[in-house]
Amino acid sequence: LFRSIYSVIMNSSVLFIRKNDRHQRIRVQDIMYISAAGSYLIIKTANEELSLAQNLSQFIRKNPIPSLLRVHRSFIVNLECIDSFDHNFIYIHNHQIPLGDSYREKFMSEINCA
């Protein structure tokens, strides 16, 4: 992993993440999930993991992207990437993401699940 300092949003479909001395374009549709790792975030795509020096609350506030939803104190998921879910977990490409009790109702309403 490498260390990043900030992200810049171009529109709701693209983020620029600082990687070394450059800003790398990441399509939001390629983000599977984002996890907290201390004072950093790990942005997980199918091909790579990117590190970002922000916490989840800062990221959501700076990047209000409708398809990215917080589902746990330590996780944001891309609603477009969800394969399945149950009462406690969301499954995305062989990854098991916890679904927090305080986030469950919002999650269910966002995915239009009765």
N, C-alpha and C positions, 0 to 999 in steps of 0.2 A: 504494500500500500504506500501511497505517497501522501504528502500533506498538502491540503489546499487551504486557501485563505477565505474565499468568498465565492458566491455564485452571482451571476447576472442573468436576469430573465429577459429574453427578447420578446417572447409572447407566451401564450399558455401551452405551446407545444414544444418549445425548445428552451433548454437551460445551458448556460456556459459555466463550466466548472474549471477553476484554475488548476492546472496540472503542470508542475515545474514552472517554467516562465511563460507558458501559453495558457489560453483559455480553450478548453475542449468543448465542442458542441455535443450535447446529449439530448436526444429526442425523448420527450416525456413518455411516449409510448414504449420506449425501450427499458424504462425503469420498472423493475419488478417490485422492489420494495426498498425502503430506507430504514436502517436500524441505528439506534443510538449506541455509541461506544465511548463512554465518558463524556468529554467535551467535544467530541467529534461525531459526525454522521458517516455511515457507510452506505453509499448508494450502490445497490446491486442491480446490475443488468445481466442479461444472459451471457455476455462475453467478458465482463470485468467488474471489479469493485473499485469505487472511487471514494476517497476520503475528503470530508469537508469540515472545516473548523466552524461549526455552528451546532446549536442544540436543536431538537425537533421543533420546539415552539418558535424559535427564530426563523427556521426554514419555512414553516407554514405561514408565518406572518409576512415574510418577504416574498414568498412564492405561492400565492393563493391559486392553486391549480385544481380544478374540480375533480379530476380523475384520481388525485392523490388524497387519501383519507387516513387520518390517524385512527388506529384500531387498538392501540395499546400504549402505555406510557413510553415504550421504547421502539415502537414500530409505526411506520406509515406504509400503506400498500397502494399499489396502482389497481384500481377497481377493474381495469380492462384486462389485467393479467390473472385474475383469480380463476383457478381451475375448479375448486370446490371449497366448502367450509362445513363445520359442524358447530356445536354449541361453544366450544372452547378454542378452536383453531381455524385458520385460513390456510389453504394449501395452494402454493404457487410453484410450479415446476420443481417438484420434489422438495420444496422448502415448507416447513411447518411454522406458521406465524401465529403467536398467541393472540386471541381476541379478548381484550380486557372487558370486565363486567361493566365498567362505566362508559365504554365505547360501543357496546353491543347494539343498543337501541338506534343510535345514529347510523351505524353500519347497516343494520337491517332496513332502515328507511332509505338509505342511499342506493341500495341494490334492488329496491322494490320487492322485497321478500315478505310474504304474508306470514 
